[in-house]
Amino acid sequence: MELTGYGAYLMQERHASENTVAAYLRDVGQFAEYLAGQGKELTEADGETVARFVEEQCSPMNREAQDAVIVRENGQFVVTPSQTGL
């Protein structure tokens, strides 16, 4: 997979920083590996494939919101912190 041209385009035409280009290339590389595991090339990706990839990558971070809880156990207060949902 050749992404050098894409990196040059981002820097020269889109004026992206080196860190942005590195992140984009890393993300596209991960997606290309995902596609290769399915026997596909980057040029064969469609919207459904992209959505499935994003869902699989993000699902470990999804969680339900939870309020903090304070209970008293054996004369001590035990605090379970809140959790922000995503």
Backbone bond lengths (Angstrom), bond angles and torsions (degrees), N, CA, C in turn:
res aa  C-N    CA-C-N  psi(-1)  N-CA   C-N-CA  omega(-1)  CA-C   N-CA-C  phi
1 M - - - 1.462 - - 1.530 108.16 -
2 E 1.297 116.65 128.39 1.461 122.14 -177.35 1.522 109.76 -111.00
3 L 1.325 115.65 108.66 1.464 120.13 -179.83 1.521 112.30 -114.33
4 T 1.330 117.39 5.01 1.462 121.02 -178.88 1.529 110.85 -57.88
5 G 1.318 116.12 -42.79 1.465 120.17 179.53 1.515 111.92 -62.81
6 Y 1.322 116.25 -37.34 1.466 120.41 178.47 1.531 109.99 -65.88
7 G 1.326 116.99 -42.36 1.463 120.67 177.76 1.522 111.77 -62.25
8 A 1.329 116.70 -41.83 1.469 120.72 177.97 1.526 110.40 -64.03
9 Y 1.339 116.49 -41.72 1.465 120.59 177.97 1.528 110.62 -59.79
10 L 1.320 117.14 -45.46 1.463 120.27 -179.27 1.525 111.72 -60.90
11 M 1.325 115.95 -40.93 1.465 119.24 -177.95 1.528 111.92 -74.58
12 Q 1.333 117.31 -45.22 1.461 120.75 -173.35 1.525 113.27 -81.70
13 E 1.308 117.16 -44.23 1.466 120.91 -174.84 1.522 113.41 -91.22
14 R 1.327 115.97 -36.23 1.467 120.16 -176.46 1.532 111.78 -101.05
15 H 1.332 116.19 -4.84 1.472 123.07 178.29 1.523 112.24 55.46
16 A 1.327 115.73 39.89 1.461 121.23 178.48 1.529 109.68 -78.47
17 S 1.311 116.44 148.44 1.460 120.94 178.06 1.527 110.06 -73.30
18 E 1.324 115.64 164.59 1.469 120.14 178.67 1.526 110.68 -60.01
19 N 1.335 117.36 -40.00 1.462 120.24 179.76 1.525 111.38 -64.85
20 T 1.318 117.23 -40.33 1.465 121.19 178.43 1.517 110.37 -64.15
21 V 1.322 116.49 -45.35 1.461 120.68 179.54 1.528 110.01 -61.66
22 A 1.321 116.81 -45.35 1.469 119.94 179.15 1.526 111.16 -59.43
23 A 1.331 116.99 -42.36 1.461 120.79 179.49 1.525 111.11 -65.78
24 Y 1.328 117.32 -44.49 1.470 120.97 178.92 1.524 110.62 -60.46
25 L 1.326 116.01 -46.45 1.462 119.69 -178.67 1.523 111.21 -65.17
26 R 1.304 117.38 -37.58 1.466 121.12 176.53 1.532 110.07 -62.85
27 D 1.343 116.73 -45.75 1.466 120.98 179.89 1.527 111.38 -63.28
28 V 1.316 116.65 -45.32 1.467 119.87 179.83 1.527 109.79 -65.55
29 G 1.320 116.59 -37.05 1.466 119.99 176.76 1.519 112.19 -62.24
30 Q 1.326 117.01 -41.83 1.468 120.51 177.41 1.527 110.59 -63.97
31 F 1.318 116.67 -40.75 1.452 120.48 178.96 1.530 110.42 -65.82
32 A 1.326 116.61 -40.01 1.464 120.83 178.53 1.530 110.66 -62.72
33 E 1.329 117.10 -39.46 1.463 120.77 177.24 1.528 110.75 -64.84
34 Y 1.318 116.27 -40.97 1.464 121.65 176.88 1.530 109.83 -59.27
35 L 1.321 116.41 -46.46 1.458 120.58 179.77 1.528 111.53 -65.01
36 A 1.328 116.51 -40.98 1.462 120.40 179.86 1.525 110.17 -59.83
37 G 1.330 116.93 -35.79 1.458 120.94 176.65 1.517 112.46 -63.71
38 Q 1.320 115.99 -19.23 1.467 121.49 177.97 1.525 111.23 -103.64
39 G 1.334 115.62 7.07 1.459 120.22 -179.91 1.517 113.83 72.97
40 K 1.344 117.19 27.61 1.466 121.36 -178.24 1.518 111.07 -120.41
41 E 1.323 114.93 160.09 1.459 123.52 174.55 1.529 109.05 -101.28
42 L 1.332 116.64 163.81 1.471 120.54 177.12 1.524 111.95 -55.55
43 T 1.305 116.33 -37.82 1.464 120.10 -177.04 1.528 112.63 -70.09
44 E 1.331 117.96 -10.61 1.460 122.02 -179.79 1.529 112.67 -96.51
45 A 1.315 117.00 -0.74 1.469 120.70 -176.91 1.525 110.12 -72.20
46 D 1.313 115.50 140.03 1.460 120.89 174.12 1.527 108.55 -122.89
47 G 1.311 116.24 178.11 1.463 120.87 -176.68 1.514 112.95 -59.96
48 E 1.309 117.32 -38.17 1.470 121.15 179.86 1.529 111.06 -65.12
49 T 1.321 116.40 -40.68 1.460 121.04 179.11 1.524 110.59 -65.07
50 V 1.335 116.94 -42.60 1.469 121.29 178.15 1.527 109.80 -62.66
51 A 1.332 117.16 -45.11 1.465 120.93 -179.75 1.524 111.18 -61.65
52 R 1.326 117.22 -41.44 1.466 121.15 179.41 1.533 110.26 -64.97
53 F 1.326 117.02 -41.64 1.463 121.17 178.67 1.530 110.88 -61.87
54 V 1.332 116.34 -47.26 1.470 120.19 -179.46 1.524 110.22 -62.61
55 E 1.327 117.07 -42.74 1.470 120.81 178.82 1.528 111.05 -60.07
56 E 1.318 116.64 -45.19 1.463 120.45 180.00 1.527 111.64 -65.28
57 Q 1.332 117.08 -37.34 1.459 120.33 -179.50 1.522 112.25 -72.73
58 C 1.339 116.93 -33.96 1.463 121.24 -174.15 1.524 114.12 -93.78
59 S 1.325 117.63 -18.39 1.457 119.53 -174.39 1.534 114.04 -56.75
60 P 1.338 120.24 -34.82 1.467 118.14 177.74 1.538 113.16 -65.06
61 M 1.331 116.90 -19.86 1.462 120.09 -178.72 1.522 112.83 -91.83
62 N 1.326 117.20 -14.22 1.464 120.49 -179.99 1.522 109.53 -74.31
63 R 1.313 115.55 134.45 1.462 119.77 177.54 1.521 108.58 -156.31
64 E 1.288 115.37 158.07 1.457 121.79 179.57 1.524 109.97 -79.60
65 A 1.321 115.29 145.56 1.467 119.45 173.89 1.522 108.34 -68.18
66 Q 1.322 115.50 146.62 1.461 120.30 -178.86 1.521 108.30 -142.40
67 D 1.337 116.22 131.25 1.458 121.02 176.67 1.520 109.91 -72.21
68 A 1.313 116.24 153.27 1.456 120.73 173.60 1.526 108.30 -67.15
69 V 1.316 114.90 148.58 1.457 120.36 -179.33 1.517 108.54 -129.07
70 I 1.326 115.89 134.77 1.463 121.38 174.92 1.521 106.93 -121.74
71 V 1.317 115.85 123.59 1.465 121.05 176.83 1.524 108.19 -129.17
72 R 1.288 114.63 159.97 1.467 119.99 177.87 1.523 107.98 -109.57
73 E 1.316 115.39 122.03 1.455 121.70 178.58 1.520 108.88 -127.40
74 N 1.329 116.16 123.35 1.470 121.54 178.66 1.522 112.13 52.47
75 G 1.316 116.28 41.93 1.453 121.32 177.08 1.528 114.45 79.25
76 Q 1.319 118.43 1.89 1.463 122.42 -179.60 1.522 109.34 -115.72
77 F 1.328 115.59 145.31 1.451 119.49 173.95 1.530 109.09 -84.35
78 V 1.307 116.18 133.00 1.458 122.26 177.32 1.527 106.91 -117.08
79 V 1.335 115.60 123.08 1.459 120.94 -177.12 1.522 109.45 -107.96
80 T 1.332 114.73 126.39 1.467 120.84 171.59 1.527 104.89 -104.03
81 P 1.329 117.43 115.61 1.465 119.87 -176.16 1.530 112.67 -64.69
82 S 1.319 115.13 158.11 1.462 120.64 177.13 1.523 108.61 -72.50
83 Q 1.325 114.75 164.18 1.460 121.38 179.27 1.524 107.67 -135.39
84 T 1.303 115.92 127.20 1.461 120.80 178.07 1.503 110.01 -77.90
85 G 1.307 116.99 133.41 1.459 121.01 177.90 1.510 111.43 -82.45
86 L 1.303 115.77 155.99 1.464 121.64 177.65 1.499 109.76 -123.81
